[in-house]
């Protein structure tokens, strides 16, 4: 827009009243042409010239939005405050004012602002409900980010009571209950059904809730559908970009966690070991703004570090495509700060799911998942939409990890000197009732033993101590380890005698940490990816005898080891002997194997044999799995798991035919089902 046109707009303001609609239109044109400063000035001048206009609050709201986008938070705050004063019933201004206050670091004031909406909207008209729902979401988001889990759960419950079909609210509500160890996690109330809640599970939480790979698969599919598909005129983004030949494969790693994070700790050494004659490594970082040793180390190790965190999804995808990436590795999956939408543009010919998310993405654009023989046995491939590519052990680790030189004592950690110390440093959200019951059974049968857990919130600590007391165990036998920087955290691992795994979401990085620090790990595996990682690591370190056959065997073996100090020492001695030569810590071997997988994937692409994800009937698998009460009985207890679901599908098929898929409902199964039904009909 020309300067003369803007000057004419200013002259118009002095000559005559400008209708609010014309003001908004002209300001939008200025903003679209990249002249946001002039749009701001236009709104300010209009406000001075129209002090009695009934729509001043609308102009103020728009002005506040522009100021907020520019980062002028104090000015935006002042404008929004004037707006809510001018029109106390204009609730979007309260929402935005709360957002500005939060960005200014005043979370309490932001929550108070949103609470004003809740208090003022006593009459539940349709617009009032929408404003209240938004206010509850905003309050819950801030409370969650500030680790006020109990308050967050209460607020989100109110939001679900208003509208139980809000899957995003149910997702965070269930997450809070899992963190707080509230059992059962899924507990319907009036107006909110079990199905409402079950369909709200995030893909990541579903792995910690139930060892049901079809529940996890269906949930991932439903979540991916919510992300939506881009409009690309029938072409993938990589197809619209000129491809330049290269002697090396261009490998891109997309992750928000290449920093002081479990993923950063695991992958650091891998980037240093990649063979630069075979691969050209690009790291696309989409995480929080930080500058820490792990991030700097990875940045120095890769050939190209590109921060895409400030780019929108389309721009990030275009940058990846412009770099001619051959194979893009999604190291986030469905985790925080993931850029799954960017992947939907297909910025690379081959997209791989690895490490960040423990399960199938159930997306149309993730073609491979990297695992190993233990993680995904051949018979379990039906629970994944991607083609399975296998390493000797799927998890990398860092043999150069920094460990504090000062070795703490048990007294330093608040542990009894002569007790058997069972530990588990998995996050609180991984602990389910049946696991806790087993731990209490172990403590009851191992006198002079304690359970050492990673610290969480005071509310969670009290819940677990009360839970122990209710099961006849002194609350003092549960000891919480305060969170510490990773070098000091690693240094205290050897104070424990035995690491007890959780189920169904087991130890991942925490297991490799324990094994590296010389602490044996006891586990058992289920059917789902998250429940099998720990078994994969324990086997790869060379101690398969520590993988139990069942939950009962797990309890029995933990009790036996807890009552036999000599047997515990034997375990530790063996681990010390096999650790350094084990598959788990052979990072050079992993790097070469991984590069071999990349070469095979690229050959598949060149031959036109790139796998197509199988998404058939995943809506039905999701619905059927959500019908189950996964807390009443572990799905692991179902010996004929596939047959159980085939029977459920058959019942549906009888009344509404279900098309075949390549998973459980194959043409062969359909034929046998229909023949059995016709046989029963003739017999009757």
C-alpha positions as CSV (number, residue, x, y, z in Angstrom):
1,X,0.0,0.0,0.0
2,X,1.4,3.4,-1.0
3,X,2.3,6.2,1.5
4,X,-0.1,8.5,-0.3
5,X,-3.0,6.1,0.3
6,X,-2.2,5.8,4.0
7,X,-2.0,9.6,4.1
8,X,-5.5,9.8,2.5
9,X,-6.8,7.4,5.2
10,X,-5.5,9.7,7.9
11,X,-7.1,12.7,6.2
12,X,-10.4,10.8,6.0
13,X,-10.3,10.2,9.7
14,X,-10.1,14.0,10.3
15,X,-12.8,14.8,7.8
16,X,-15.5,12.3,8.7
17,X,-16.4,9.4,10.9
18,X,-15.0,6.1,9.5
19,X,-17.3,3.1,10.1
20,X,-15.8,0.3,12.0
21,X,-16.2,-2.1,9.1
22,X,-14.1,0.3,6.8
23,X,-11.5,0.7,9.6
24,X,-11.1,-3.1,9.9
25,X,-10.9,-3.6,6.2
26,X,-8.2,-0.9,5.7
27,X,-6.2,-2.1,8.7
28,X,-6.3,-5.7,7.3
29,X,-5.0,-4.4,3.9
30,X,-2.2,-2.7,5.6
31,X,-1.3,-5.8,7.7
32,X,-1.5,-8.1,4.6
33,X,0.9,-5.8,2.7
34,X,3.4,-6.1,5.6
35,X,2.7,-2.7,7.1
36,X,1.5,-3.7,10.6
37,X,3.0,-0.6,12.2
38,X,0.7,1.6,10.0
39,X,-2.3,-0.6,10.9
40,X,-1.5,0.0,14.5
41,X,-1.2,3.7,14.0
42,X,-4.5,3.7,12.0
43,X,-6.4,2.1,14.9
44,X,-4.9,4.6,17.4
45,X,-5.8,7.6,15.3
46,X,-9.3,6.2,14.7
47,X,-9.8,5.8,18.5
48,X,-8.8,9.4,19.1
49,X,-11.2,10.6,16.4
50,X,-14.1,8.4,17.6
51,X,-14.2,8.5,21.4
52,X,-18.0,7.8,21.6
53,X,-18.3,5.2,18.9
54,X,-20.2,2.1,20.2
55,X,-17.7,-0.2,18.5
56,X,-14.5,1.2,20.1
57,X,-14.1,-2.1,22.0
58,X,-13.9,-3.9,18.7
59,X,-11.2,-1.6,17.4
60,X,-9.4,-1.9,20.7
61,X,-9.5,-5.7,20.5
62,X,-8.0,-5.7,17.0
63,X,-5.4,-3.2,18.1
64,X,-4.4,-5.4,21.1
65,X,-4.1,-8.4,18.8
66,X,-1.7,-6.5,16.5
67,X,0.4,-5.2,19.4
68,X,0.6,-8.7,20.9
69,X,1.7,-10.2,17.6
70,X,4.4,-7.6,17.4
71,X,5.6,-8.5,20.9
72,X,4.6,-5.1,22.5
73,X,3.0,-6.8,25.5
74,X,2.7,-3.9,27.9
75,X,0.9,-1.8,25.2
76,X,-1.3,-4.8,24.4
77,X,-2.2,-5.3,28.0
78,X,-3.2,-1.7,28.4
79,X,-5.4,-1.8,25.3
80,X,-7.1,-5.0,26.4
81,X,-7.8,-3.6,29.8
82,X,-9.4,-0.6,28.2
83,X,-11.5,-2.9,26.0
84,X,-12.9,-5.0,28.9
85,X,-13.7,-1.8,30.8
86,X,-15.5,-0.4,27.7
87,X,-17.5,-3.6,27.2
88,X,-17.4,-6.0,30.2
89,X,-19.4,-8.6,28.2
90,X,-16.9,-8.9,25.3
91,X,-15.3,-12.1,26.5
92,X,-12.7,-12.6,23.7
93,X,-10.8,-9.7,25.2
94,X,-10.6,-11.5,28.6
95,X,-9.1,-14.5,26.8
96,X,-6.5,-12.5,25.0
97,X,-5.7,-10.3,28.0
98,X,-5.0,-13.6,30.0
99,X,-2.7,-14.8,27.2
100,X,-0.7,-11.5,27.3
101,X,-0.5,-11.7,31.1
102,X,0.8,-15.2,30.8
103,X,3.4,-14.2,28.3
104,X,4.5,-11.4,30.6
105,X,5.2,-14.1,33.3
106,X,2.2,-13.5,35.4
107,X,0.4,-16.8,35.2
108,X,-1.7,-16.1,38.4
109,X,-3.1,-12.9,36.9
110,X,-3.9,-14.8,33.6
111,X,-5.8,-17.5,35.5
112,X,-7.7,-14.8,37.4
113,X,-8.6,-13.1,34.1
114,X,-10.1,-16.3,32.7
115,X,-11.9,-17.0,35.9
116,X,-13.7,-13.7,35.5
117,X,-15.4,-15.2,32.4
118,X,-16.4,-18.3,34.3
119,X,-17.9,-16.3,37.1
120,X,-19.7,-13.8,34.8
121,X,-21.3,-16.4,32.5
122,X,-23.8,-17.9,34.9
123,X,-26.5,-18.2,32.2
124,X,-25.5,-20.9,29.8
125,X,-26.4,-19.6,26.4
126,X,-24.6,-21.2,23.4
127,X,-22.0,-18.3,23.2
128,X,-21.5,-18.4,27.0
129,X,-20.8,-22.1,26.9
130,X,-18.2,-21.6,24.2
131,X,-16.5,-18.8,26.1
132,X,-16.5,-20.8,29.3
133,X,-15.0,-23.8,27.5
134,X,-12.2,-21.6,26.2
135,X,-11.6,-20.2,29.6
136,X,-11.4,-23.6,31.2
137,X,-9.0,-24.8,28.6
138,X,-6.8,-21.8,29.1
139,X,-6.8,-22.1,32.8
140,X,-6.0,-25.8,32.6
141,X,-3.2,-25.2,30.2
142,X,-1.5,-22.7,32.5
143,X,-2.0,-24.9,35.6
144,X,-0.6,-27.9,33.8
145,X,2.5,-26.0,32.6
146,X,3.0,-24.8,36.1
147,X,2.8,-28.4,37.4
148,X,-0.4,-27.7,39.4
149,X,-1.8,-31.0,38.4
150,X,-4.6,-31.4,41.0
151,X,-6.0,-27.9,40.3
152,X,-5.7,-28.6,36.5
153,X,-7.6,-31.8,36.8
154,X,-10.5,-30.1,38.7
155,X,-10.7,-27.3,36.1
156,X,-10.7,-29.7,33.1
157,X,-13.4,-31.8,34.8
158,X,-15.6,-28.7,34.8
159,X,-14.8,-28.1,31.1
160,X,-15.8,-31.7,30.2
161,X,-19.0,-31.4,32.2
162,X,-19.9,-28.5,29.9
163,X,-19.1,-30.5,26.8
164,X,-17.9,-34.1,27.1
165,X,-17.0,-34.4,23.4
166,X,-13.9,-32.3,23.8
167,X,-11.2,-34.9,23.0
168,X,-8.4,-32.4,23.6
169,X,-9.7,-31.5,27.1
170,X,-10.2,-35.2,27.9
171,X,-6.6,-35.9,26.8
172,X,-5.1,-33.5,29.3
173,X,-7.6,-34.4,32.0
174,X,-6.6,-38.1,31.8
175,X,-2.9,-37.1,31.7
176,X,-3.3,-35.2,35.0
177,X,-5.0,-38.2,36.6
178,X,-2.2,-40.5,35.5
179,X,0.5,-38.1,36.8
180,X,-1.4,-37.9,40.1
181,X,-1.8,-41.7,40.2
182,X,-5.6,-41.5,40.6
183,X,-7.0,-45.0,40.0
184,X,-9.1,-45.8,38.2
185,X,-7.8,-43.3,35.6
186,X,-11.0,-43.6,33.6
187,X,-13.9,-42.8,36.0
188,X,-17.1,-41.6,34.3
189,X,-19.5,-39.2,35.9
190,X,-23.0,-37.9,35.2
191,X,-23.0,-36.6,31.6
192,X,-19.5,-37.9,30.8
193,X,-19.4,-41.5,29.6
194,X,-16.5,-44.0,29.6
195,X,-16.4,-43.8,25.8
196,X,-16.1,-40.0,26.0
197,X,-13.0,-40.4,28.1
198,X,-11.5,-43.4,26.3
199,X,-11.6,-41.5,23.0
200,X,-9.7,-38.7,24.6
201,X,-6.5,-40.6,25.3
202,X,-3.5,-39.1,23.6
203,X,-1.4,-41.7,21.7
204,X,1.4,-41.3,24.3
205,X,-0.8,-41.7,27.3
206,X,-2.5,-44.8,25.8
207,X,0.8,-46.6,25.9
208,X,0.9,-46.0,29.7
209,X,-2.7,-46.8,30.2
210,X,-3.0,-50.2,28.6
211,X,-0.9,-52.9,27.0
212,X,-3.3,-53.2,24.1
213,X,-1.5,-52.5,20.8
214,X,-4.8,-52.2,18.9
215,X,-6.0,-49.6,21.3
216,X,-2.8,-47.7,20.8
217,X,-2.9,-48.2,17.0
218,X,-6.5,-47.0,16.7
219,X,-5.9,-44.1,19.0
220,X,-2.9,-43.0,17.0
221,X,-5.0,-43.2,13.8
222,X,-7.8,-41.1,15.4
223,X,-5.2,-38.5,16.6
224,X,-3.6,-38.3,13.2
225,X,-7.0,-37.7,11.6
226,X,-7.4,-34.7,13.8
227,X,-4.2,-33.2,12.5
228,X,-5.7,-33.1,9.0
229,X,-4.3,-33.3,5.5
230,X,-2.7,-30.5,3.5
231,X,-3.8,-29.3,0.2
232,X,-1.0,-30.0,-2.3
233,X,-2.8,-30.3,-5.6
234,X,-2.1,-34.0,-5.8
235,X,1.7,-33.8,-5.4
236,X,3.9,-34.4,-2.5
237,X,6.1,-31.5,-1.6
238,X,9.3,-33.3,-2.3
239,X,8.0,-33.9,-5.9
240,X,7.6,-30.2,-6.5
241,X,11.3,-29.5,-5.6
242,X,14.2,-29.9,-8.0
243,X,16.2,-33.0,-6.9
244,X,19.9,-32.6,-7.0
245,X,22.1,-35.7,-7.3
246,X,24.4,-36.6,-4.4
247,X,26.9,-39.3,-3.7
248,X,25.7,-39.5,-0.1
249,X,22.2,-40.0,1.4
250,X,20.8,-36.9,2.9
251,X,19.4,-37.9,6.3
252,X,17.3,-35.4,8.2
253,X,16.4,-35.8,11.9
254,X,13.4,-33.8,13.0
255,X,13.1,-33.4,16.7
256,X,12.2,-30.9,19.5
257,X,14.4,-32.9,21.9
258,X,18.0,-32.5,20.7
259,X,19.0,-30.9,23.9
260,X,19.0,-31.7,27.7
261,X,16.3,-34.3,27.3
262,X,16.1,-38.1,27.3
263,X,16.3,-38.1,23.5
264,X,19.3,-35.7,23.4
265,X,21.1,-37.9,25.9
266,X,20.5,-41.0,23.9
267,X,21.4,-39.7,20.5
268,X,24.4,-37.4,21.1
269,X,27.1,-40.0,20.3
270,X,25.3,-41.3,17.3
271,X,25.6,-38.0,15.5
272,X,29.4,-38.1,16.2
273,X,29.7,-41.6,14.8
274,X,27.8,-41.3,11.5
275,X,29.9,-42.2,8.5
276,X,30.2,-38.9,6.5
277,X,31.2,-40.8,3.4
278,X,27.8,-42.4,3.4
279,X,25.4,-39.9,4.9
280,X,25.0,-36.1,5.1
281,X,23.3,-35.3,8.3
282,X,20.8,-32.5,8.8
283,X,19.2,-31.8,12.2
284,X,15.9,-29.9,12.2
285,X,15.3,-28.6,15.7
286,X,11.7,-27.6,16.6
287,X,12.0,-27.3,20.4
288,X,12.2,-24.7,23.1
289,X,14.7,-21.9,23.0
290,X,17.6,-23.1,25.1
291,X,21.4,-23.2,25.1
292,X,22.7,-26.3,26.9
293,X,25.8,-28.6,26.6
294,X,23.8,-31.4,24.9
295,X,22.3,-29.1,22.3
296,X,25.7,-27.5,21.6
297,X,27.3,-31.0,21.3
298,X,24.8,-32.2,18.8
299,X,24.9,-28.9,16.8
300,X,28.7,-29.4,16.5
301,X,28.4,-33.0,15.4
302,X,25.9,-32.6,12.5
303,X,26.8,-31.0,9.2
304,X,23.7,-28.9,9.1
305,X,21.7,-27.5,12.1
306,X,18.4,-25.8,11.1
307,X,16.1,-24.3,13.7
308,X,12.6,-24.6,12.4
309,X,10.9,-23.8,15.7
310,X,9.8,-20.3,14.5
311,X,8.6,-21.5,11.1
312,X,5.0,-22.6,10.5
313,X,4.4,-26.2,9.4
314,X,4.4,-25.4,5.7
315,X,7.5,-23.3,5.8
316,X,9.3,-26.0,7.8
317,X,8.3,-28.6,5.3
318,X,9.4,-26.4,2.4
319,X,12.8,-25.9,4.0
320,X,13.3,-29.7,4.4
321,X,12.2,-30.3,0.8
322,X,14.6,-27.5,-0.4
323,X,17.4,-29.3,1.3
324,X,16.7,-32.4,-0.9
325,X,16.4,-34.6,2.2
326,X,16.2,-38.3,1.0
327,X,15.2,-39.9,4.3
328,X,13.5,-37.8,7.1
329,X,13.5,-39.4,10.5
330,X,10.7,-38.3,12.8
331,X,12.3,-38.4,16.3
332,X,9.2,-36.9,18.0
333,X,6.2,-38.9,16.9
334,X,3.2,-37.9,19.0
335,X,5.1,-36.1,21.7
336,X,5.3,-32.5,22.9
337,X,6.3,-29.9,20.3
338,X,6.1,-32.5,17.5
339,X,5.7,-31.1,13.9
340,X,3.6,-33.9,12.5
341,X,1.6,-31.5,10.4
342,X,4.9,-30.5,8.6
343,X,5.4,-34.2,7.8
344,X,2.0,-34.4,6.2
345,X,3.3,-32.3,3.3
346,X,5.7,-35.2,2.5
347,X,8.8,-33.1,2.4
348,X,11.0,-36.1,1.8
349,X,10.5,-39.3,-0.3
350,X,11.0,-41.6,2.7
351,X,9.7,-40.8,6.3
352,X,10.8,-42.9,9.2
353,X,9.3,-43.2,12.8
354,X,12.1,-43.8,15.3
355,X,12.9,-43.5,19.0
356,X,10.8,-40.5,20.2
357,X,7.5,-42.2,20.3
358,X,6.9,-45.9,21.3
359,X,4.4,-47.1,18.8
360,X,2.9,-46.9,15.4
361,X,2.1,-43.5,14.0
362,X,-0.8,-44.9,12.1
363,X,-0.3,-42.1,9.6
364,X,-0.4,-42.2,5.8
365,X,3.1,-40.7,5.5
366,X,5.3,-42.7,8.0
367,X,6.5,-45.6,5.8
368,X,8.9,-47.3,8.2
369,X,9.3,-47.8,11.9
370,X,12.7,-48.8,13.3
371,X,12.7,-51.5,16.0
372,X,14.4,-54.8,16.7
373,X,13.5,-58.4,17.0
374,X,12.4,-58.2,20.6
375,X,10.4,-55.0,20.2
376,X,8.4,-56.1,17.3
377,X,8.4,-59.8,16.7
378,X,7.2,-61.0,13.3
379,X,3.8,-61.9,14.6
380,X,3.3,-58.4,16.1
381,X,3.8,-56.6,12.8
382,X,0.0,-56.5,12.4
383,X,-0.1,-53.9,15.1
384,X,1.8,-51.3,13.0
385,X,1.0,-49.5,9.8
386,X,4.6,-48.9,9.0
387,X,7.0,-51.5,7.5
388,X,9.3,-52.7,10.3
389,X,13.1,-52.1,9.9
390,X,15.2,-53.8,12.5
391,X,18.5,-52.9,14.3
392,X,20.3,-55.4,16.6
393,X,18.9,-53.1,19.4
394,X,16.7,-50.2,18.5
395,X,17.9,-47.7,21.2
396,X,21.1,-45.7,20.9
397,X,22.9,-44.5,24.0
398,X,25.7,-42.2,24.9
399,X,28.8,-43.8,26.4
400,X,30.3,-40.3,26.9
401,X,27.5,-39.2,29.2
402,X,28.7,-36.9,32.0
403,X,28.5,-38.4,35.5
404,X,29.1,-36.4,38.6
405,X,32.5,-37.2,40.1
406,X,31.2,-37.0,43.7
407,X,29.6,-40.3,44.6
408,X,26.7,-39.8,47.0
409,X,26.1,-42.1,50.0
410,X,22.8,-43.7,51.0
411,X,22.7,-41.3,53.9
412,X,22.9,-38.4,51.4
413,X,19.9,-39.8,49.5
414,X,17.9,-40.5,52.6
415,X,18.2,-44.3,52.1
416,X,18.8,-46.8,55.0
417,X,22.3,-48.2,54.9
418,X,21.4,-51.8,55.4
419,X,18.2,-52.1,53.5
420,X,17.5,-53.7,50.1
421,X,16.8,-50.8,47.9
422,X,14.4,-51.4,45.0
423,X,14.3,-48.4,42.7
424,X,12.3,-47.1,39.8
425,X,13.1,-43.7,38.3
426,X,10.3,-43.8,35.7
427,X,7.9,-40.8,35.5
428,X,4.9,-40.9,37.8
429,X,2.5,-41.1,34.8
430,X,3.8,-44.6,34.0
431,X,2.7,-46.1,37.3
432,X,-0.6,-48.1,37.2
433,X,-2.5,-49.6,40.1
434,X,-1.6,-53.2,39.2
435,X,2.1,-52.4,39.1
436,X,1.8,-50.6,42.5
437,X,0.0,-53.6,43.9
438,X,2.9,-55.8,42.8
439,X,5.5,-53.6,44.3
440,X,3.6,-53.6,47.6
441,X,3.5,-57.4,47.4
442,X,7.3,-57.4,46.9
443,X,7.9,-55.1,49.9
444,X,5.6,-57.2,52.1
445,X,7.7,-60.3,51.3
446,X,11.2,-58.7,51.5
447,X,11.7,-57.5,55.1
448,X,14.0,-54.5,55.5
449,X,13.5,-53.3,52.0
450,X,12.5,-49.9,50.6
451,X,11.1,-48.6,47.3
452,X,13.1,-45.6,45.9
453,X,11.0,-43.6,43.4
454,X,11.7,-40.5,41.3
455,X,10.2,-37.5,43.1
456,X,7.0,-35.9,41.7
457,X,4.4,-33.6,43.3
458,X,3.6,-33.5,47.0
459,X,0.0,-34.6,46.1
460,X,1.4,-37.7,44.3
461,X,3.8,-38.5,47.1
462,X,0.9,-38.5,49.6
463,X,-1.3,-40.6,47.3
464,X,1.3,-43.3,47.0
465,X,2.2,-43.3,50.7
466,X,-1.5,-43.6,51.6
467,X,-1.8,-46.3,49.0
468,X,1.0,-48.2,50.7
469,X,-0.6,-47.8,54.1
470,X,-3.9,-49.2,52.8
471,X,-2.0,-52.3,51.6
472,X,-0.3,-52.8,55.0
473,X,3.1,-51.3,54.1
474,X,4.6,-48.5,56.2
475,X,4.6,-45.3,54.2
476,X,8.2,-44.7,55.4
477,X,9.3,-47.5,53.1
478,X,8.6,-45.4,50.0
479,X,11.3,-42.8,49.6
480,X,11.3,-40.2,46.9
481,X,14.5,-39.0,45.1
482,X,14.5,-35.2,44.5
483,X,15.0,-34.3,40.8
484,X,18.6,-33.4,40.1
485,X,20.7,-32.4,37.1
486,X,21.4,-35.5,35.0
487,X,25.1,-36.0,36.0
488,X,24.2,-36.1,39.7
489,X,21.1,-38.2,39.0
490,X,23.2,-40.8,37.2
491,X,25.8,-40.8,40.0
492,X,23.2,-41.9,42.6
493,X,21.9,-45.0,40.6
494,X,24.4,-47.4,42.2
495,X,22.9,-46.8,45.6
496,X,20.0,-49.1,44.5
497,X,20.2,-52.9,44.4
498,X,17.6,-53.6,41.8
499,X,15.6,-51.6,39.3
500,X,11.9,-52.6,39.1
501,X,10.2,-51.9,35.8
502,X,6.7,-50.5,35.3
503,X,4.0,-51.9,33.1
504,X,2.6,-51.3,30.6
505,X,4.9,-48.4,29.8
506,X,8.3,-49.5,30.9
507,X,11.7,-48.0,31.4
508,X,13.3,-46.7,28.3
509,X,16.1,-44.2,28.8
510,X,15.9,-44.9,32.6
511,X,16.7,-48.6,31.9
512,X,19.8,-47.9,29.8
513,X,20.9,-45.4,32.5
514,X,20.5,-48.0,35.2
515,X,22.3,-50.7,33.2
516,X,25.2,-48.3,32.3
517,X,25.5,-47.4,36.0
518,X,25.7,-51.1,37.0
519,X,22.2,-51.6,38.4
520,X,20.3,-54.8,37.2
521,X,16.9,-54.3,35.8
522,X,13.9,-56.6,36.3
523,X,11.1,-56.5,33.7
524,X,8.5,-58.4,31.8
525,X,7.2,-57.7,28.3
526,X,3.7,-57.3,26.9
527,X,2.4,-56.9,23.4
528,X,2.7,-53.1,23.0
529,X,5.9,-51.3,22.0
530,X,6.1,-49.3,25.2
531,X,6.0,-52.5,27.3
532,X,8.7,-54.2,25.3
533,X,11.5,-51.6,25.2
534,X,12.9,-52.5,28.6
535,X,13.0,-56.2,27.6
536,X,14.9,-55.2,24.4
537,X,17.5,-53.3,26.4
538,X,17.9,-56.0,29.1
539,X,18.4,-58.7,26.4
540,X,20.8,-56.5,24.4
541,X,23.0,-55.9,27.5
542,X,23.3,-59.7,27.8
543,X,21.0,-60.5,30.8
544,X,17.9,-62.2,29.3
545,X,17.3,-64.1,32.6
546,X,16.1,-60.7,34.0
547,X,13.1,-60.7,31.6
548,X,10.3,-62.5,33.4
549,X,7.7,-64.6,31.7
550,X,4.7,-63.1,33.4
551,X,3.7,-60.6,36.1
552,X,3.6,-63.4,38.6
553,X,7.1,-64.4,37.7
554,X,8.2,-60.8,38.0
555,X,6.9,-60.6,41.6
556,X,8.4,-64.0,42.5
557,X,11.8,-63.2,41.1
558,X,11.9,-59.8,42.8
559,X,11.1,-61.4,46.1
560,X,13.7,-64.1,45.6
561,X,16.5,-61.6,44.7
562,X,15.5,-59.3,47.5
563,X,15.9,-62.1,50.0
564,X,19.2,-63.3,48.6
565,X,22.0,-60.7,48.8
566,X,24.4,-63.1,47.2
567,X,22.2,-63.6,44.2
568,X,21.8,-59.8,43.8
569,X,25.6,-59.4,43.9
570,X,25.9,-62.1,41.3
571,X,23.6,-60.1,39.0
572,X,25.6,-56.9,39.5
573,X,28.9,-58.7,38.9
574,X,27.6,-60.2,35.6
575,X,26.3,-56.8,34.4
576,X,29.7,-55.3,35.2
577,X,31.4,-58.0,33.1
578,X,29.2,-57.9,30.0
579,X,28.2,-54.3,29.9
580,X,31.0,-52.8,27.8
581,X,31.0,-55.6,25.1
582,X,27.2,-55.8,24.9
583,X,25.1,-55.0,21.9
584,X,23.3,-52.4,23.9
585,X,26.4,-50.2,24.2
586,X,27.9,-51.0,20.8
587,X,27.3,-47.6,19.3
588,X,29.7,-48.0,16.4
589,X,27.7,-51.1,15.4
590,X,24.4,-49.3,15.8
591,X,25.6,-46.5,13.6
592,X,26.7,-48.9,10.8
593,X,23.5,-50.9,11.1
594,X,21.3,-47.8,11.0
595,X,23.1,-46.5,7.9
596,X,22.5,-50.0,6.3
597,X,18.8,-49.6,7.0
598,X,18.8,-46.2,5.3
599,X,20.5,-47.7,2.3
600,X,17.9,-50.4,2.1
601,X,15.1,-47.9,2.4
602,X,16.5,-45.8,-0.4
603,X,16.9,-48.9,-2.6
604,X,13.2,-49.6,-1.9
605,X,12.4,-46.1,-3.1
606,X,14.5,-46.3,-6.2
607,X,12.8,-49.6,-7.1
608,X,9.4,-48.2,-6.6
609,X,8.8,-50.5,-3.7
610,X,8.3,-48.0,-0.9
611,X,5.8,-49.4,1.5
612,X,2.3,-47.9,1.7
613,X,0.9,-47.7,5.3
614,X,-2.2,-50.0,5.9
615,X,-4.9,-47.8,7.5
616,X,-7.9,-50.1,6.8
617,X,-10.5,-50.5,9.5
618,X,-8.5,-48.6,12.1
619,X,-11.6,-46.6,13.0
620,X,-13.3,-49.9,14.0
621,X,-10.3,-51.2,15.9
622,X,-10.3,-47.9,17.9
623,X,-14.0,-48.1,18.7
624,X,-13.9,-51.8,19.7
625,X,-10.8,-51.3,21.9
626,X,-12.3,-48.2,23.6
627,X,-15.2,-50.4,24.8
628,X,-12.9,-52.4,27.1
629,X,-12.2,-51.6,30.8
630,X,-8.5,-51.9,30.5
631,X,-8.0,-51.2,34.2
632,X,-10.2,-54.1,35.5
633,X,-7.9,-56.6,33.8
634,X,-4.7,-56.3,31.9
635,X,-5.0,-57.2,28.2
636,X,-1.9,-59.3,28.7
637,X,-4.1,-61.8,30.5
638,X,-5.9,-62.6,27.3
639,X,-4.0,-65.6,25.8
640,X,-5.8,-65.4,22.5
641,X,-5.6,-61.7,22.0
642,X,-6.1,-61.6,18.3
643,X,-9.0,-64.1,18.6
644,X,-10.7,-61.9,21.2
645,X,-10.8,-59.0,18.8
646,X,-11.8,-61.2,15.8
647,X,-14.8,-62.3,17.8
648,X,-15.7,-58.6,18.5
649,X,-15.4,-57.8,14.8
650,X,-17.4,-60.9,13.8
651,X,-20.3,-59.7,16.0
652,X,-20.3,-56.4,14.1
653,X,-19.9,-58.1,10.8
654,X,-23.0,-60.1,11.3
655,X,-25.2,-57.0,11.3
656,X,-23.0,-54.6,9.3
657,X,-20.4,-56.2,7.0
658,X,-16.8,-55.2,7.8
659,X,-14.5,-55.1,4.7
660,X,-11.4,-57.2,5.0
661,X,-8.0,-55.8,6.0
662,X,-4.5,-57.2,6.2
663,X,-4.5,-57.2,10.0
664,X,-6.9,-59.5,11.9
665,X,-9.9,-59.3,9.6
666,X,-8.5,-61.1,6.6
667,X,-10.5,-62.7,3.8
668,X,-9.6,-66.1,5.3
669,X,-11.0,-65.1,8.7
670,X,-14.2,-63.6,7.1
671,X,-14.8,-66.8,5.2
672,X,-14.4,-69.0,8.3
673,X,-16.6,-66.7,10.3
674,X,-19.4,-66.7,7.8
675,X,-19.2,-70.5,7.3
676,X,-19.4,-71.0,11.1
677,X,-22.5,-68.7,11.2
678,X,-24.2,-70.5,8.4
679,X,-23.5,-73.8,10.0
680,X,-25.1,-72.7,13.3
681,X,-28.1,-71.3,11.3
682,X,-28.6,-74.7,9.5
683,X,-28.3,-76.6,12.8
684,X,-31.0,-74.5,14.5
